[in-house]
Amino acid sequence: GKVTLEIYNILGQLMRNLVSGTQPAGAYTVVWDGRNSSGLLVPSGVYLYRIKAGSFVSTKRMLMLK
């Protein structure tokens, strides 16, 4: 199904879209390089990631440390 994985800052601003498209069922690993959509390194801090897959939606917090 259609899958999206997005990174947001604590203010809710979209930092980067890591995955967007159709994926077959299975387990996947995605590595974020700490850059925003403009290619600039983001500062250390708390970020949110949101994954959507079909009707499933989950948002979790993560800590970015340099």
Predicted model as a PDB file, atoms N, CA, C, CB and O in Angstrom, pLDDT in the B-factor column:
MODEL        1                                                                  
ATOM      1  N   GLY A   1       0.810  -1.192   0.000  1.00 88.00           N  
ATOM      2  CA  GLY A   1       0.000   0.000   0.000  1.00 88.00           C  
ATOM      3  C   GLY A   1       0.850   1.251   0.000  1.00 88.00           C  
ATOM      4  O   GLY A   1       2.079   1.182  -0.011  1.00 88.00           O  
ATOM      5  N   LYS A   2       0.190   2.390   0.012  1.00 95.00           N  
ATOM      6  CA  LYS A   2       0.880   3.672   0.015  1.00 95.00           C  
ATOM      7  C   LYS A   2       1.457   3.933   1.394  1.00 95.00           C  
ATOM      8  CB  LYS A   2      -0.070   4.814  -0.403  1.00 95.00           C  
ATOM      9  O   LYS A   2       0.766   3.805   2.404  1.00 95.00           O  
ATOM     10  N   VAL A   3       2.734   4.301   1.425  1.00 96.00           N  
ATOM     11  CA  VAL A   3       3.453   4.530   2.673  1.00 96.00           C  
ATOM     12  C   VAL A   3       4.124   5.897   2.618  1.00 96.00           C  
ATOM     13  CB  VAL A   3       4.499   3.410   2.930  1.00 96.00           C  
ATOM     14  O   VAL A   3       4.718   6.262   1.604  1.00 96.00           O  
ATOM     15  N   THR A   4       4.028   6.659   3.724  1.00 97.00           N  
ATOM     16  CA  THR A   4       4.794   7.897   3.855  1.00 97.00           C  
ATOM     17  C   THR A   4       5.471   7.899   5.218  1.00 97.00           C  
ATOM     18  CB  THR A   4       3.879   9.156   3.679  1.00 97.00           C  
ATOM     19  O   THR A   4       4.914   7.423   6.207  1.00 97.00           O  
ATOM     20  N   LEU A   5       6.683   8.444   5.251  1.00 98.00           N  
ATOM     21  CA  LEU A   5       7.436   8.617   6.492  1.00 98.00           C  
ATOM     22  C   LEU A   5       8.003  10.025   6.466  1.00 98.00           C  
ATOM     23  CB  LEU A   5       8.576   7.534   6.650  1.00 98.00           C  
ATOM     24  O   LEU A   5       8.811  10.367   5.602  1.00 98.00           O  
ATOM     25  N   GLU A   6       7.569  10.843   7.429  1.00 98.00           N  
ATOM     26  CA  GLU A   6       7.942  12.253   7.445  1.00 98.00           C  
ATOM     27  C   GLU A   6       8.550  12.617   8.798  1.00 98.00           C  
ATOM     28  CB  GLU A   6       6.717  13.145   7.141  1.00 98.00           C  
ATOM     29  O   GLU A   6       8.178  12.063   9.833  1.00 98.00           O  
ATOM     30  N   ILE A   7       9.497  13.566   8.766  1.00 98.00           N  
ATOM     31  CA  ILE A   7      10.135  14.077   9.964  1.00 98.00           C  
ATOM     32  C   ILE A   7       9.665  15.515  10.173  1.00 98.00           C  
ATOM     33  CB  ILE A   7      11.695  13.995   9.856  1.00 98.00           C  
ATOM     34  O   ILE A   7       9.690  16.321   9.243  1.00 98.00           O  
ATOM     35  N   TYR A   8       9.235  15.837  11.402  1.00 98.00           N  
ATOM     36  CA  TYR A   8       8.771  17.184  11.749  1.00 98.00           C  
ATOM     37  C   TYR A   8       9.598  17.707  12.923  1.00 98.00           C  
ATOM     38  CB  TYR A   8       7.245  17.182  12.102  1.00 98.00           C  
ATOM     39  O   TYR A   8      10.069  16.927  13.751  1.00 98.00           O  
ATOM     40  N   ASN A   9       9.775  19.032  12.995  1.00 97.00           N  
ATOM     41  CA  ASN A   9      10.384  19.604  14.191  1.00 97.00           C  
ATOM     42  C   ASN A   9       9.310  19.720  15.265  1.00 97.00           C  
ATOM     43  CB  ASN A   9      11.034  20.997  13.889  1.00 97.00           C  
ATOM     44  O   ASN A   9       8.145  19.407  15.017  1.00 97.00           O  
ATOM     45  N   ILE A  10       9.691  20.164  16.447  1.00 96.00           N  
ATOM     46  CA  ILE A  10       8.764  20.211  17.582  1.00 96.00           C  
ATOM     47  C   ILE A  10       7.652  21.241  17.359  1.00 96.00           C  
ATOM     48  CB  ILE A  10       9.527  20.537  18.873  1.00 96.00           C  
ATOM     49  O   ILE A  10       6.621  21.183  18.029  1.00 96.00           O  
ATOM     50  N   LEU A  11       7.845  22.185  16.424  1.00 96.00           N  
ATOM     51  CA  LEU A  11       6.821  23.172  16.096  1.00 96.00           C  
ATOM     52  C   LEU A  11       5.822  22.651  15.064  1.00 96.00           C  
ATOM     53  CB  LEU A  11       7.473  24.439  15.583  1.00 96.00           C  
ATOM     54  O   LEU A  11       4.862  23.339  14.716  1.00 96.00           O  
ATOM     55  N   GLY A  12       6.057  21.428  14.578  1.00 96.00           N  
ATOM     56  CA  GLY A  12       5.153  20.834  13.602  1.00 96.00           C  
ATOM     57  C   GLY A  12       5.485  21.165  12.163  1.00 96.00           C  
ATOM     58  O   GLY A  12       4.686  20.895  11.266  1.00 96.00           O  
ATOM     59  N   GLN A  13       6.656  21.748  11.927  1.00 97.00           N  
ATOM     60  CA  GLN A  13       7.071  22.075  10.562  1.00 97.00           C  
ATOM     61  C   GLN A  13       7.736  20.863   9.931  1.00 97.00           C  
ATOM     62  CB  GLN A  13       8.031  23.292  10.548  1.00 97.00           C  
ATOM     63  O   GLN A  13       8.580  20.215  10.549  1.00 97.00           O  
ATOM     64  N   LEU A  14       7.351  20.561   8.696  1.00 97.00           N  
ATOM     65  CA  LEU A  14       7.916  19.418   7.987  1.00 97.00           C  
ATOM     66  C   LEU A  14       9.384  19.671   7.701  1.00 97.00           C  
ATOM     67  CB  LEU A  14       7.148  19.144   6.678  1.00 97.00           C  
ATOM     68  O   LEU A  14       9.735  20.673   7.078  1.00 97.00           O  
ATOM     69  N   MET A  15      10.240  18.772   8.151  1.00 97.00           N  
ATOM     70  CA  MET A  15      11.675  18.881   7.914  1.00 97.00           C  
ATOM     71  C   MET A  15      12.091  18.075   6.691  1.00 97.00           C  
ATOM     72  CB  MET A  15      12.454  18.414   9.142  1.00 97.00           C  
ATOM     73  O   MET A  15      12.888  18.531   5.871  1.00 97.00           O  
ATOM     74  N   ARG A  16      11.536  16.861   6.580  1.00 98.00           N  
ATOM     75  CA  ARG A  16      11.951  15.997   5.470  1.00 98.00           C  
ATOM     76  C   ARG A  16      10.938  14.886   5.265  1.00 98.00           C  
ATOM     77  CB  ARG A  16      13.350  15.402   5.728  1.00 98.00           C  
ATOM     78  O   ARG A  16      10.367  14.359   6.220  1.00 98.00           O  
ATOM     79  N   ASN A  17      10.727  14.543   4.019  1.00 98.00           N  
ATOM     80  CA  ASN A  17       9.895  13.406   3.647  1.00 98.00           C  
ATOM     81  C   ASN A  17      10.856  12.290   3.242  1.00 98.00           C  
ATOM     82  CB  ASN A  17       8.877  13.769   2.476  1.00 98.00           C  
ATOM     83  O   ASN A  17      11.526  12.393   2.214  1.00 98.00           O  
ATOM     84  N   LEU A  18      10.928  11.235   4.035  1.00 97.00           N  
ATOM     85  CA  LEU A  18      11.889  10.161   3.778  1.00 97.00           C  
ATOM     86  C   LEU A  18      11.351   9.077   2.855  1.00 97.00           C  
ATOM     87  CB  LEU A  18      12.311   9.539   5.075  1.00 97.00           C  
ATOM     88  O   LEU A  18      12.097   8.524   2.047  1.00 97.00           O  
ATOM     89  N   VAL A  19      10.075   8.771   2.967  1.00 96.00           N  
ATOM     90  CA  VAL A  19       9.462   7.721   2.146  1.00 96.00           C  
ATOM     91  C   VAL A  19       8.122   8.229   1.654  1.00 96.00           C  
ATOM     92  CB  VAL A  19       9.294   6.385   2.947  1.00 96.00           C  
ATOM     93  O   VAL A  19       7.331   8.774   2.423  1.00 96.00           O  
ATOM     94  N   SER A  20       7.876   8.047   0.380  1.00 96.00           N  
ATOM     95  CA  SER A  20       6.581   8.404  -0.186  1.00 96.00           C  
ATOM     96  C   SER A  20       6.351   7.548  -1.419  1.00 96.00           C  
ATOM     97  CB  SER A  20       6.508   9.924  -0.534  1.00 96.00           C  
ATOM     98  O   SER A  20       6.991   7.742  -2.453  1.00 96.00           O  
ATOM     99  N   GLY A  21       5.441   6.609  -1.301  1.00 95.00           N  
ATOM    100  CA  GLY A  21       5.156   5.748  -2.440  1.00 95.00           C  
ATOM    101  C   GLY A  21       4.549   4.434  -2.011  1.00 95.00           C  
ATOM    102  O   GLY A  21       4.242   4.223  -0.838  1.00 95.00           O  
ATOM    103  N   THR A  22       4.387   3.577  -2.957  1.00 94.00           N  
ATOM    104  CA  THR A  22       3.803   2.263  -2.719  1.00 94.00           C  
ATOM    105  C   THR A  22       4.899   1.279  -2.339  1.00 94.00           C  
ATOM    106  CB  THR A  22       3.034   1.768  -3.963  1.00 94.00           C  
ATOM    107  O   THR A  22       5.938   1.206  -2.994  1.00 94.00           O  
ATOM    108  N   GLN A  23       4.657   0.530  -1.282  1.00 92.00           N  
ATOM    109  CA  GLN A  23       5.610  -0.464  -0.791  1.00 92.00           C  
ATOM    110  C   GLN A  23       4.889  -1.798  -0.617  1.00 92.00           C  
ATOM    111  CB  GLN A  23       6.260  -0.004   0.553  1.00 92.00           C  
ATOM    112  O   GLN A  23       3.760  -1.827  -0.127  1.00 92.00           O  
ATOM    113  N   PRO A  24       5.517  -2.893  -1.007  1.00 93.00           N  
ATOM    114  CA  PRO A  24       4.932  -4.197  -0.687  1.00 93.00           C  
ATOM    115  C   PRO A  24       5.066  -4.476   0.806  1.00 93.00           C  
ATOM    116  CB  PRO A  24       5.610  -5.320  -1.510  1.00 93.00           C  
ATOM    117  O   PRO A  24       5.902  -3.873   1.478  1.00 93.00           O  
ATOM    118  N   ALA A  25       4.253  -5.379   1.322  1.00 89.00           N  
ATOM    119  CA  ALA A  25       4.290  -5.721   2.743  1.00 89.00           C  
ATOM    120  C   ALA A  25       5.665  -6.245   3.118  1.00 89.00           C  
ATOM    121  CB  ALA A  25       3.210  -6.763   3.084  1.00 89.00           C  
ATOM    122  O   ALA A  25       6.327  -6.906   2.318  1.00 89.00           O  
ATOM    123  N   GLY A  26       6.087  -5.950   4.330  1.00 91.00           N  
ATOM    124  CA  GLY A  26       7.378  -6.434   4.798  1.00 91.00           C  
ATOM    125  C   GLY A  26       7.986  -5.475   5.790  1.00 91.00           C  
ATOM    126  O   GLY A  26       7.389  -4.455   6.134  1.00 91.00           O  
ATOM    127  N   ALA A  27       9.185  -5.810   6.252  1.00 93.00           N  
ATOM    128  CA  ALA A  27       9.917  -4.974   7.207  1.00 93.00           C  
ATOM    129  C   ALA A  27      10.964  -4.168   6.452  1.00 93.00           C  
ATOM    130  CB  ALA A  27      10.583  -5.840   8.325  1.00 93.00           C  
ATOM    131  O   ALA A  27      11.623  -4.685   5.550  1.00 93.00           O  
ATOM    132  N   TYR A  28      11.114  -2.907   6.820  1.00 92.00           N  
ATOM    133  CA  TYR A  28      12.041  -2.001   6.152  1.00 92.00           C  
ATOM    134  C   TYR A  28      12.821  -1.210   7.180  1.00 92.00           C  
ATOM    135  CB  TYR A  28      11.295  -1.055   5.202  1.00 92.00           C  
ATOM    136  O   TYR A  28      12.367  -1.037   8.311  1.00 92.00           O  
ATOM    137  N   THR A  29      13.978  -0.735   6.801  1.00 95.00           N  
ATOM    138  CA  THR A  29      14.796   0.143   7.618  1.00 95.00           C  
ATOM    139  C   THR A  29      15.072   1.411   6.834  1.00 95.00           C  
ATOM    140  CB  THR A  29      16.116  -0.550   8.042  1.00 95.00           C  
ATOM    141  O   THR A  29      15.450   1.361   5.664  1.00 95.00           O  
ATOM    142  N   VAL A  30      14.880   2.559   7.494  1.00 95.00           N  
ATOM    143  CA  VAL A  30      15.151   3.847   6.861  1.00 95.00           C  
ATOM    144  C   VAL A  30      16.095   4.608   7.782  1.00 95.00           C  
ATOM    145  CB  VAL A  30      13.822   4.661   6.591  1.00 95.00           C  
ATOM    146  O   VAL A  30      15.872   4.676   8.991  1.00 95.00           O  
ATOM    147  N   VAL A  31      17.149   5.179   7.207  1.00 95.00           N  
ATOM    148  CA  VAL A  31      18.118   5.952   7.977  1.00 95.00           C  
ATOM    149  C   VAL A  31      17.994   7.410   7.574  1.00 95.00           C  
ATOM    150  CB  VAL A  31      19.570   5.432   7.753  1.00 95.00           C  
ATOM    151  O   VAL A  31      18.064   7.753   6.394  1.00 95.00           O  
ATOM    152  N   TRP A  32      17.809   8.266   8.578  1.00 95.00           N  
ATOM    153  CA  TRP A  32      17.756   9.714   8.346  1.00 95.00           C  
ATOM    154  C   TRP A  32      19.148  10.273   8.596  1.00 95.00           C  
ATOM    155  CB  TRP A  32      16.688  10.415   9.271  1.00 95.00           C  
ATOM    156  O   TRP A  32      19.745  10.020   9.642  1.00 95.00           O  
ATOM    157  N   ASP A  33      19.663  11.027   7.642  1.00 95.00           N  
ATOM    158  CA  ASP A  33      21.011  11.577   7.748  1.00 95.00           C  
ATOM    159  C   ASP A  33      21.081  12.891   8.526  1.00 95.00           C  
ATOM    160  CB  ASP A  33      21.571  11.787   6.377  1.00 95.00           C  
ATOM    161  O   ASP A  33      22.143  13.510   8.592  1.00 95.00           O  
ATOM    162  N   GLY A  34      19.957  13.328   9.119  1.00 95.00           N  
ATOM    163  CA  GLY A  34      19.948  14.545   9.911  1.00 95.00           C  
ATOM    164  C   GLY A  34      19.867  15.818   9.097  1.00 95.00           C  
ATOM    165  O   GLY A  34      20.181  16.900   9.594  1.00 95.00           O  
ATOM    166  N   ARG A  35      19.448  15.696   7.848  1.00 96.00           N  
ATOM    167  CA  ARG A  35      19.322  16.861   6.971  1.00 96.00           C  
ATOM    168  C   ARG A  35      17.860  17.146   6.692  1.00 96.00           C  
ATOM    169  CB  ARG A  35      20.086  16.641   5.652  1.00 96.00           C  
ATOM    170  O   ARG A  35      17.024  16.242   6.698  1.00 96.00           O  
ATOM    171  N   ASN A  36      17.558  18.423   6.445  1.00 97.00           N  
ATOM    172  CA  ASN A  36      16.199  18.795   6.073  1.00 97.00           C  
ATOM    173  C   ASN A  36      16.022  18.645   4.571  1.00 97.00           C  
ATOM    174  CB  ASN A  36      15.881  20.240   6.517  1.00 97.00           C  
ATOM    175  O   ASN A  36      16.932  18.175   3.889  1.00 97.00           O  
ATOM    176  N   SER A  37      14.871  19.033   4.045  1.00 96.00           N  
ATOM    177  CA  SER A  37      14.596  18.852   2.615  1.00 96.00           C  
ATOM    178  C   SER A  37      15.458  19.750   1.731  1.00 96.00           C  
ATOM    179  CB  SER A  37      13.132  19.125   2.334  1.00 96.00           C  
ATOM    180  O   SER A  37      15.547  19.524   0.525  1.00 96.00           O  
ATOM    181  N   SER A  38      16.101  20.774   2.322  1.00 96.00           N  
ATOM    182  CA  SER A  38      17.019  21.646   1.568  1.00 96.00           C  
ATOM    183  C   SER A  38      18.453  21.137   1.617  1.00 96.00           C  
ATOM    184  CB  SER A  38      16.963  23.073   2.114  1.00 96.00           C  
ATOM    185  O   SER A  38      19.341  21.725   1.000  1.00 96.00           O  
ATOM    186  N   GLY A  39      18.685  20.049   2.345  1.00 96.00           N  
ATOM    187  CA  GLY A  39      20.024  19.474   2.440  1.00 96.00           C  
ATOM    188  C   GLY A  39      20.871  20.035   3.560  1.00 96.00           C  
ATOM    189  O   GLY A  39      22.051  19.702   3.670  1.00 96.00           O  
ATOM    190  N   LEU A  40      20.284  20.891   4.402  1.00 97.00           N  
ATOM    191  CA  LEU A  40      21.017  21.482   5.516  1.00 97.00           C  
ATOM    192  C   LEU A  40      20.890  20.604   6.759  1.00 97.00           C  
ATOM    193  CB  LEU A  40      20.504  22.906   5.808  1.00 97.00           C  
ATOM    194  O   LEU A  40      19.834  20.024   7.011  1.00 97.00           O  
ATOM    195  N   LEU A  41      21.975  20.509   7.535  1.00 96.00           N  
ATOM    196  CA  LEU A  41      21.926  19.744   8.780  1.00 96.00           C  
ATOM    197  C   LEU A  41      21.003  20.432   9.776  1.00 96.00           C  
ATOM    198  CB  LEU A  41      23.339  19.579   9.381  1.00 96.00           C  
ATOM    199  O   LEU A  41      21.049  21.652   9.933  1.00 96.00           O  
ATOM    200  N   VAL A  42      20.176  19.658  10.437  1.00 96.00           N  
ATOM    201  CA  VAL A  42      19.265  20.208  11.443  1.00 96.00           C  
ATOM    202  C   VAL A  42      19.984  20.202  12.789  1.00 96.00           C  
ATOM    203  CB  VAL A  42      17.923  19.388  11.513  1.00 96.00           C  
ATOM    204  O   VAL A  42      20.876  19.380  13.003  1.00 96.00           O  
ATOM    205  N   PRO A  43      19.615  21.097  13.697  1.00 96.00           N  
ATOM    206  CA  PRO A  43      20.257  21.115  15.013  1.00 96.00           C  
ATOM    207  C   PRO A  43      19.804  19.933  15.876  1.00 96.00           C  
ATOM    208  CB  PRO A  43      19.951  22.433  15.731  1.00 96.00           C  
ATOM    209  O   PRO A  43      18.779  19.304  15.613  1.00 96.00           O  
ATOM    210  N   SER A  44      20.589  19.654  16.898  1.00 96.00           N  
ATOM    211  CA  SER A  44      20.206  18.625  17.869  1.00 96.00           C  
ATOM    212  C   SER A  44      18.907  19.040  18.538  1.00 96.00           C  
ATOM    213  CB  SER A  44      21.326  18.402  18.930  1.00 96.00           C  
ATOM    214  O   SER A  44      18.647  20.230  18.716  1.00 96.00           O  
ATOM    215  N   GLY A  45      18.091  18.061  18.909  1.00 96.00           N  
ATOM    216  CA  GLY A  45      16.843  18.359  19.587  1.00 96.00           C  
ATOM    217  C   GLY A  45      15.822  17.259  19.388  1.00 96.00           C  
ATOM    218  O   GLY A  45      16.138  16.181  18.883  1.00 96.00           O  
ATOM    219  N   VAL A  46      14.595  17.543  19.790  1.00 97.00           N  
ATOM    220  CA  VAL A  46      13.495  16.579  19.689  1.00 97.00           C  
ATOM    221  C   VAL A  46      12.785  16.775  18.353  1.00 97.00           C  
ATOM    222  CB  VAL A  46      12.494  16.741  20.878  1.00 97.00           C  
ATOM    223  O   VAL A  46      12.457  17.898  17.972  1.00 97.00           O  
ATOM    224  N   TYR A  47      12.554  15.686  17.660  1.00 98.00           N  
ATOM    225  CA  TYR A  47      11.840  15.685  16.386  1.00 98.00           C  
ATOM    226  C   TYR A  47      10.738  14.642  16.440  1.00 98.00           C  
ATOM    227  CB  TYR A  47      12.804  15.410  15.199  1.00 98.00           C  
ATOM    228  O   TYR A  47      10.786  13.724  17.260  1.00 98.00           O  
ATOM    229  N   LEU A  48       9.768  14.776  15.587  1.00 98.00           N  
ATOM    230  CA  LEU A  48       8.666  13.826  15.487  1.00 98.00           C  
ATOM    231  C   LEU A  48       8.756  13.114  14.152  1.00 98.00           C  
ATOM    232  CB  LEU A  48       7.294  14.533  15.646  1.00 98.00           C  
ATOM    233  O   LEU A  48       9.083  13.726  13.135  1.00 98.00           O  
ATOM    234  N   TYR A  49       8.469  11.833  14.154  1.00 98.00           N  
ATOM    235  CA  TYR A  49       8.345  11.127  12.883  1.00 98.00           C  
ATOM    236  C   TYR A  49       6.939  10.547  12.789  1.00 98.00           C  
ATOM    237  CB  TYR A  49       9.426  10.006  12.749  1.00 98.00           C  
ATOM    238  O   TYR A  49       6.389  10.028  13.760  1.00 98.00           O  
ATOM    239  N   ARG A  50       6.382  10.651  11.597  1.00 98.00           N  
ATOM    240  CA  ARG A  50       5.027  10.156  11.361  1.00 98.00           C  
ATOM    241  C   ARG A  50       5.064   9.162  10.208  1.00 98.00           C  
ATOM    242  CB  ARG A  50       4.042  11.326  11.055  1.00 98.00           C  
ATOM    243  O   ARG A  50       5.556   9.464   9.121  1.00 98.00           O  
ATOM    244  N   ILE A  51       4.540   7.986  10.463  1.00 97.00           N  
ATOM    245  CA  ILE A  51       4.442   6.973   9.416  1.00 97.00           C  
ATOM    246  C   ILE A  51       2.970   6.725   9.128  1.00 97.00           C  
ATOM    247  CB  ILE A  51       5.163   5.649   9.832  1.00 97.00           C  
ATOM    248  O   ILE A  51       2.160   6.565  10.041  1.00 97.00           O  
ATOM    249  N   LYS A  52       2.641   6.697   7.857  1.00 97.00           N  
ATOM    250  CA  LYS A  52       1.288   6.376   7.401  1.00 97.00           C  
ATOM    251  C   LYS A  52       1.409   5.216   6.427  1.00 97.00           C  
ATOM    252  CB  LYS A  52       0.581   7.622   6.732  1.00 97.00           C  
ATOM    253  O   LYS A  52       2.201   5.264   5.486  1.00 97.00           O  
ATOM    254  N   ALA A  53       0.624   4.181   6.654  1.00 94.00           N  
ATOM    255  CA  ALA A  53       0.596   3.015   5.775  1.00 94.00           C  
ATOM    256  C   ALA A  53      -0.843   2.535   5.704  1.00 94.00           C  
ATOM    257  CB  ALA A  53       1.555   1.876   6.285  1.00 94.00           C  
ATOM    258  O   ALA A  53      -1.351   1.905   6.632  1.00 94.00           O  
ATOM    259  N   GLY A  54      -1.487   2.840   4.597  1.00 90.00           N  
ATOM    260  CA  GLY A  54      -2.902   2.509   4.471  1.00 90.00           C  
ATOM    261  C   GLY A  54      -3.691   3.307   5.486  1.00 90.00           C  
ATOM    262  O   GLY A  54      -3.615   4.535   5.503  1.00 90.00           O  
ATOM    263  N   SER A  55      -4.455   2.622   6.343  1.00 93.00           N  
ATOM    264  CA  SER A  55      -5.233   3.316   7.373  1.00 93.00           C  
ATOM    265  C   SER A  55      -4.458   3.473   8.679  1.00 93.00           C  
ATOM    266  CB  SER A  55      -6.529   2.568   7.637  1.00 93.00           C  
ATOM    267  O   SER A  55      -4.942   4.110   9.615  1.00 93.00           O  
ATOM    268  N   PHE A  56      -3.259   2.898   8.747  1.00 95.00           N  
ATOM    269  CA  PHE A  56      -2.420   2.995   9.948  1.00 95.00           C  
ATOM    270  C   PHE A  56      -1.672   4.324   9.956  1.00 95.00           C  
ATOM    271  CB  PHE A  56      -1.419   1.811  10.019  1.00 95.00           C  
ATOM    272  O   PHE A  56      -1.055   4.698   8.958  1.00 95.00           O  
ATOM    273  N   VAL A  57      -1.725   5.042  11.085  1.00 97.00           N  
ATOM    274  CA  VAL A  57      -0.970   6.285  11.275  1.00 97.00           C  
ATOM    275  C   VAL A  57      -0.373   6.266  12.673  1.00 97.00           C  
ATOM    276  CB  VAL A  57      -1.878   7.550  11.067  1.00 97.00           C  
ATOM    277  O   VAL A  57      -1.073   5.985  13.646  1.00 97.00           O  
ATOM    278  N   SER A  58       0.930   6.568  12.777  1.00 97.00           N  
ATOM    279  CA  SER A  58       1.588   6.615  14.077  1.00 97.00           C  
ATOM    280  C   SER A  58       2.590   7.761  14.089  1.00 97.00           C  
ATOM    281  CB  SER A  58       2.288   5.266  14.397  1.00 97.00           C  
ATOM    282  O   SER A  58       3.336   7.958  13.130  1.00 97.00           O  
ATOM    283  N   THR A  59       2.600   8.515  15.186  1.00 98.00           N  
ATOM    284  CA  THR A  59       3.551   9.604  15.375  1.00 98.00           C  
ATOM    285  C   THR A  59       4.303   9.356  16.673  1.00 98.00           C  
ATOM    286  CB  THR A  59       2.833  10.994  15.395  1.00 98.00           C  
ATOM    287  O   THR A  59       3.694   9.115  17.715  1.00 98.00           O  
ATOM    288  N   LYS A  60       5.623   9.415  16.606  1.00 98.00           N  
ATOM    289  CA  LYS A  60       6.474   9.182  17.781  1.00 98.00           C  
ATOM    290  C   LYS A  60       7.538  10.270  17.858  1.00 98.00           C  
ATOM    291  CB  LYS A  60       7.138   7.772  17.722  1.00 98.00           C  
ATOM    292  O   LYS A  60       7.844  10.933  16.867  1.00 98.00           O  
ATOM    293  N   ARG A  61       8.095  10.441  19.058  1.00 98.00           N  
ATOM    294  CA  ARG A  61       9.167  11.412  19.265  1.00 98.00           C  
ATOM    295  C   ARG A  61      10.520  10.720  19.139  1.00 98.00           C  
ATOM    296  CB  ARG A  61       9.033  12.096  20.648  1.00 98.00           C  
ATOM    297  O   ARG A  61      10.645   9.525  19.409  1.00 98.00           O  
ATOM    298  N   MET A  62      11.531  11.482  18.724  1.00 97.00           N  
ATOM    299  CA  MET A  62      12.894  10.970  18.721  1.00 97.00           C  
ATOM    300  C   MET A  62      13.838  12.109  19.053  1.00 97.00           C  
ATOM    301  CB  MET A  62      13.255  10.328  17.353  1.00 97.00           C  
ATOM    302  O   MET A  62      13.507  13.280  18.866  1.00 97.00           O  
ATOM    303  N   LEU A  63      15.003  11.761  19.541  1.00 96.00           N  
ATOM    304  CA  LEU A  63      16.006  12.739  19.914  1.00 96.00           C  
ATOM    305  C   LEU A  63      17.145  12.668  18.927  1.00 96.00           C  
ATOM    306  CB  LEU A  63      16.507  12.509  21.350  1.00 96.00           C  
ATOM    307  O   LEU A  63      17.742  11.609  18.732  1.00 96.00           O  
ATOM    308  N   MET A  64      17.456  13.812  18.290  1.00 95.00           N  
ATOM    309  CA  MET A  64      18.572  13.893  17.348  1.00 95.00           C  
ATOM    310  C   MET A  64      19.775  14.462  18.087  1.00 95.00           C  
ATOM    311  CB  MET A  64      18.208  14.772  16.102  1.00 95.00           C  
ATOM    312  O   MET A  64      19.735  15.597  18.562  1.00 95.00           O  
ATOM    313  N   LEU A  65      20.839  13.682  18.183  1.00 93.00           N  
ATOM    314  CA  LEU A  65      22.072  14.108  18.839  1.00 93.00           C  
ATOM    315  C   LEU A  65      23.199  14.097  17.816  1.00 93.00           C  
ATOM    316  CB  LEU A  65      22.412  13.191  20.052  1.00 93.00           C  
ATOM    317  O   LEU A  65      23.283  13.209  16.967  1.00 93.00           O  
ATOM    318  N   LYS A  66      24.048  15.084  17.914  1.00 83.00           N  
ATOM    319  CA  LYS A  66      25.212  15.124  17.010  1.00 83.00           C  
ATOM    320  C   LYS A  66      26.451  14.717  17.750  1.00 83.00           C  
ATOM    321  CB  LYS A  66      25.401  16.521  16.399  1.00 83.00           C  
ATOM    322  O   LYS A  66      27.535  14.685  17.169  1.00 83.00           O  
TER     323      LYS A  66                                                      
ENDMDL                                                                          
END                                                                             
